[in-house]
Amino acid sequence: MKCPFCGNADTQVVDSRVSEEGDTIRRRRRCLSCDKRFTTYERVELAMPSVVKRDGNRTEYDARKLRGSLSLALRKRPVSTEELDGAVTRIEETLLASGVREIPSEKIGELVMNELKRLDKVAYVRFASVYKSFEDIGEFVEAIREMQGPRPPNKLRKD
């Protein structure tokens, strides 16, 4: 740690204490050159990864965009605000836990689709139809079949 008084990079930690909340560490330091003391605070810095768009452009992660996409898909659907908040939190936790500096927007779209699949099937199909840019009704029907899961085998009647 660089001394704020003389600029010397050689300092010594004299005392360390964890804050009552447990989210910061207070350190008393002493400069080995000028012998002055100063305090530093250490806290965890969590940074969301940058989003890489389909065209290659990069942008900062925006929680409002994520919430807006989910809200639009869930519009007029029987899903509570708490459930929506939980979905946003799970997606953000997944992004933070990934540890990557950049993430393709497609990956975020997949995380959104997984959450919508759990929350509301209609919202999932709404989002998927825009996200996957369906070209024809066949792709739309296939997405609905995918939601329904495997079909039971047809039983032939024996007379």
Disulfide bonds with the S-S distance in Angstrom:
none
